């Protein structure tokens, strides 16, 4: 008989919470974290990116559904390089870039 030991204490670092009903998630598909420890969650269903601070509090969202600048039909990859968040829209075959300082 194998005796299982109690696992070490686990500490949560960040809990993404919907305390104020500000954000309702669709289908989360991507995650990136910038140098300020802000969390970018790509929402494939809503076609936007939810932004949270390092404590898990909601800041804002980036992008929306559409075909113009900063708009998505569906994205498949996100990447942070320097002060830019690049998001590949696989249906429009283009990359939208957001400045991490201004979030534009």
C-alpha positions in Angstrom: 0.0 0.0 0.0 1.4 3.4 -1.1 0.9 6.2 1.4 0.3 9.6 -0.3 1.9 12.5 1.5 0.0 15.8 1.9 1.2 18.2 -0.8 3.2 21.3 0.1 1.2 24.4 0.8 0.2 26.1 -2.4 0.0 29.8 -2.5 -2.1 31.6 -5.1 -0.3 34.4 -6.9 -3.1 36.0 -8.8 -6.8 35.3 -8.9 -8.7 36.8 -11.9 -12.0 37.8 -10.4 -15.2 39.3 -11.7 -16.0 41.2 -8.5 -17.8 44.0 -10.1 -19.4 42.1 -13.0 -17.3 44.2 -15.3 -16.1 41.3 -17.4 -17.9 38.3 -18.6 -15.6 35.8 -20.4 -16.3 34.1 -23.6 -13.7 31.6 -24.6 -10.2 32.3 -23.4 -7.6 31.3 -25.9 -4.4 33.2 -25.3 -2.4 34.7 -22.3 0.5 37.1 -22.2 2.1 38.9 -19.3 4.0 42.2 -19.7 7.0 43.6 -17.8 4.6 45.3 -15.4 3.0 41.9 -14.6 -0.2 43.0 -16.3 -2.2 40.0 -17.7 -3.6 40.0 -21.2 -6.3 37.3 -21.7 -7.4 36.7 -25.3 -11.1 36.1 -25.6 -11.7 34.3 -28.8 -15.5 34.3 -28.5 -15.8 38.0 -27.7 -13.0 38.9 -30.1 -11.2 41.2 -27.6 -8.4 41.1 -25.1 -9.1 41.5 -21.4 -6.4 43.3 -19.4 -5.9 42.8 -15.6 -3.3 44.1 -13.2 -1.0 41.8 -11.3 -3.5 41.5 -8.5 -6.1 40.2 -10.9 -8.2 43.4 -11.0 -9.8 44.3 -14.3 -8.3 47.3 -16.1 -9.9 47.5 -19.6 -10.3 45.5 -22.8 -8.4 46.0 -26.1 -10.0 45.5 -29.6 -13.4 44.4 -30.6 -15.1 42.5 -33.4 -14.8 44.1 -36.8 -12.5 44.6 -39.8 -10.9 48.0 -39.0 -7.7 48.9 -37.1 -7.7 47.2 -33.7 -10.6 45.0 -34.6 -10.7 41.2 -35.0 -12.6 38.5 -36.8 -10.7 35.9 -34.8 -7.2 35.8 -33.4 -4.9 32.8 -32.9 -1.7 34.2 -31.4 -0.6 37.0 -29.1 3.0 38.0 -28.4 4.6 40.8 -26.3 7.8 42.3 -27.7 9.2 45.4 -26.1 6.3 47.8 -25.5 4.0 46.2 -28.1 1.4 43.5 -28.0 1.0 41.9 -31.4 -2.1 39.9 -32.1 -2.5 37.8 -35.2 -6.0 37.8 -36.7 -6.1 34.5 -38.7 -9.2 35.3 -40.6 -8.0 38.7 -41.8 -4.4 37.5 -42.3 -3.0 40.5 -40.4 -1.4 41.6 -37.2 -2.9 44.2 -34.9 -0.4 45.9 -32.6 -1.2 47.7 -29.4 1.2 50.1 -27.5 1.5 48.8 -23.9 2.1 52.3 -22.5 -0.9 54.0 -24.1 -3.0 50.8 -24.8 -3.8 52.2 -28.2 
